[in-house]
Amino acid sequence: MIINGGEPFFLKGGPHGILLIHGFTGVPAEMLLLGRYLNDKGYTVLAVRLAGHGTTTEDMAHMTSEDWYDSVCDGYSILASICEKISVVGQSMGGLLSILLAANASVKCCCTLAAPIFIHEDKQLYRLPAKEYCKNKYWPKKKRMHFDVPQVCNASYGEYPMVSVHELLDLIDRTKRELPRVKCPMLVMHSHGDHTARDRSANKIYDLSGSYEKELVWLEESGHLITIGCEREKAFELVDEFIREHS
């Protein structure tokens, strides 16, 4: 059963499709406001639901990073069947998956929002047991509610399957290896107020990207979830302007 906010959403627009990818333990609804904004600008929008997300943490614990990437590829195939060109925008772990897609498929632009290469020490990943000891173990998640957005945009799991954290770390390693293969225009966006992904994540992504047309943009007040944060309108405008300029 899919929870409220966990459903993929599709907004029909013009021939340029935008694939939206949510983050770790998140749901497509965290991308809803951005999706509506881009659709109003004329884009066709599809927000995918990553495997094991929007259901139960037990479901998520059975999924791998390859399953998450397969969800992205499925969404790409849908858009490719109806759109002339495709750009991808991913938040947090969705940004990592956006990079993988851009490295392996025909993508017009790749935009990452708060993608984590380095994670803040207060997340205490040093306490994470070896993967073989993580089965059926869960880590409580501190949820920050945003009250000036539709409630559904806040939907997410209240805990992490520990085995899934290992999958995220594997995904980070793979992303670093594949970043030099990204040749499309790339927008890297990060906030100095992000207490999950460290600032140098954005610098690392920018430096490793193989794109000759890339831009690094900093926000000042947003937290980790830029698409529902206090600077979201500014972020939406920057994404639209970048994609439009490079289309």
C-alpha positions in Angstrom: 0.0 0.0 0.0 1.3 3.4 -1.0 1.1 6.2 1.6 -0.4 9.6 0.9 2.2 11.5 -1.0 4.0 8.4 -2.2 2.3 8.2 -5.5 4.3 9.2 -8.7 2.8 12.2 -10.4 2.6 13.3 -14.0 1.9 16.8 -15.4 1.4 17.1 -19.1 3.1 20.0 -20.8 5.4 20.7 -23.8 8.0 18.6 -25.6 10.7 19.1 -23.0 10.2 16.6 -20.2 11.5 17.0 -16.7 12.2 13.9 -14.5 12.0 14.7 -10.8 13.6 12.3 -8.3 13.0 12.5 -4.5 15.4 11.7 -1.7 16.3 8.9 0.7 13.2 7.8 2.7 11.2 10.6 0.9 8.3 10.5 -1.5 7.4 12.1 -4.8 5.3 14.8 -3.0 8.4 16.5 -1.8 8.9 17.5 -5.5 5.3 18.5 -6.0 5.7 22.3 -5.7 8.7 22.3 -8.0 6.8 20.0 -10.4 3.8 22.4 -10.5 6.2 25.4 -11.0 8.0 23.7 -14.0 4.7 22.6 -15.5 3.4 26.2 -15.4 6.5 27.1 -17.3 5.5 24.7 -20.1 7.4 21.5 -19.3 6.0 18.0 -19.1 6.8 16.7 -15.6 7.1 13.2 -14.2 8.1 12.5 -10.5 9.0 8.9 -9.9 8.6 6.9 -6.8 11.9 5.1 -5.9 11.6 1.4 -5.1 10.8 0.7 -1.5 9.8 4.3 -0.8 6.3 5.6 0.0 5.2 2.2 1.4 6.9 0.7 4.5 10.4 0.7 5.9 10.4 -3.1 5.7 9.8 -2.8 2.0 12.7 -0.3 1.7 15.0 -2.7 3.6 14.7 -5.2 0.8 15.7 -2.8 -2.0 19.2 -2.0 -3.3 20.6 1.2 -4.8 20.3 -0.6 -8.2 16.6 -1.0 -7.6 16.4 2.8 -7.0 18.3 3.5 -10.2 15.9 1.1 -12.1 13.0 3.2 -10.9 14.7 6.3 -12.4 15.3 4.5 -15.7 11.7 3.4 -15.8 10.6 7.0 -15.4 13.1 8.1 -18.1 11.7 5.6 -20.5 8.2 6.9 -20.0 9.2 10.5 -20.7 11.3 9.5 -23.6 8.3 7.9 -25.3 6.4 11.2 -25.2 9.0 14.0 -25.1 11.6 15.3 -27.5 14.2 16.0 -24.8 14.6 15.2 -21.1 16.2 17.0 -18.2 16.5 15.6 -14.7 16.3 17.2 -11.3 17.0 15.3 -8.2 17.0 16.2 -4.5 19.3 14.7 -1.9 19.8 11.1 -2.9 17.7 11.9 -5.9 20.5 14.2 -7.0 23.0 11.2 -6.9 20.6 9.2 -9.1 20.2 12.2 -11.4 24.0 12.1 -11.9 23.9 8.4 -12.7 21.2 8.9 -15.3 23.0 11.9 -16.9 26.2 9.7 -17.1 24.4 6.9 -18.8 21.5 8.3 -20.9 20.7 11.2 -23.2 19.9 14.0 -20.8 19.6 17.7 -21.8 20.4 19.1 -18.4 21.1 17.7 -14.9 20.3 19.6 -11.8 21.2 18.4 -8.3 19.7 19.9 -5.1 21.6 19.1 -1.9 23.1 15.9 -3.2 25.2 14.3 -0.4 28.8 13.2 -1.1 29.9 14.0 2.4 27.4 13.6 5.3 27.5 15.7 8.5 29.2 14.1 11.5 26.1 14.6 13.7 24.3 11.9 11.6 26.7 9.6 13.4 27.4 7.3 10.5 30.5 6.1 12.4 28.1 4.2 14.6 26.7 2.2 11.7 27.3 -1.5 12.1 28.7 -3.6 9.3 26.1 -4.5 6.7 25.8 -8.1 7.9 24.7 -6.9 11.3 22.1 -4.4 10.0 19.3 -6.8 9.1 16.0 -5.9 10.7 17.6 -2.9 12.4 16.3 0.7 12.1 17.6 4.1 12.9 15.2 6.8 14.2 15.0 9.8 11.9 14.6 13.4 13.0 11.9 14.9 10.9 11.6 18.7 10.4 8.1 19.7 9.4 7.5 22.6 7.0 4.1 24.2 7.8 3.9 26.6 4.9 3.6 23.9 2.3 0.8 21.3 1.7 1.1 18.7 4.5 1.6 15.9 1.9 4.9 17.4 1.0 6.3 16.5 4.4 5.5 12.8 4.0 8.5 10.5 4.6 9.5 7.5 6.8 10.2 8.2 10.5 13.2 5.8 10.5 15.9 4.4 8.3 16.5 0.8 7.7 20.2 0.5 8.6 20.9 -1.8 5.6 19.5 1.0 3.4 22.1 3.4 4.7 24.8 1.0 3.4 23.0 1.1 0.0 23.1 4.9 0.1 26.9 4.9 0.9 27.4 2.5 -2.0 25.5 4.8 -4.2 27.7 7.8 -3.2 30.8 5.8 -4.1 29.3 4.9 -7.5 28.3 8.5 -8.1 31.8 9.7 -7.5 33.2 7.2 -10.0 30.7 8.2 -12.7 30.6 12.0 -12.4 33.4 12.5 -14.9 31.1 10.9 -17.5 28.5 13.6 -17.1 28.8 15.8 -20.2 25.5 17.6 -20.3 25.0 21.1 -18.7 24.9 20.7 -14.9 23.5 22.9 -12.2 24.7 22.0 -8.6 22.7 23.7 -5.9 23.4 23.5 -2.2 22.5 25.5 1.0 24.9 26.7 3.7 22.1 25.8 6.1 22.1 22.1 5.1 22.7 20.0 8.2 22.7 16.7 6.4 24.9 17.0 3.3 28.1 18.9 4.0 28.9 22.0 1.9 31.9 20.4 0.3 29.5 17.8 -1.3 28.6 20.5 -3.8 32.2 21.4 -4.5 33.1 17.8 -5.0 30.3 17.2 -7.5 31.2 20.4 -9.4 34.9 19.5 -9.5 34.3 15.9 -10.6 31.7 16.6 -13.2 32.8 16.1 -16.8 30.5 18.9 -18.0 32.0 21.9 -19.7 28.8 23.9 -18.9 28.3 23.7 -15.2 27.2 26.1 -12.4 27.5 26.0 -8.6 24.8 27.9 -6.8 24.6 28.5 -3.0 21.5 29.2 -0.9 21.9 30.7 2.5 18.8 29.9 4.6 17.4 26.6 3.3 17.8 23.3 5.1 18.4 20.0 3.4 15.0 19.8 1.6 15.3 22.7 -0.8 12.1 22.1 -2.6 10.0 22.7 0.5 12.3 25.1 2.2 12.2 28.8 2.8 14.1 29.6 -0.4 12.2 27.2 -2.7 10.8 29.9 -5.0 14.3 31.2 -5.7 15.5 27.6 -6.2 12.6 26.9 -8.6 13.5 30.0 -10.7 17.2 29.1 -10.8 16.3 25.6 -12.1 14.0 26.9 -14.7 16.4 29.6 -15.9 19.3 27.1 -16.1 17.3 24.5 -18.1 15.9 27.2 -20.4 19.3 28.7 -21.0 20.8 25.4 -22.0 17.9 24.0 -24.1 
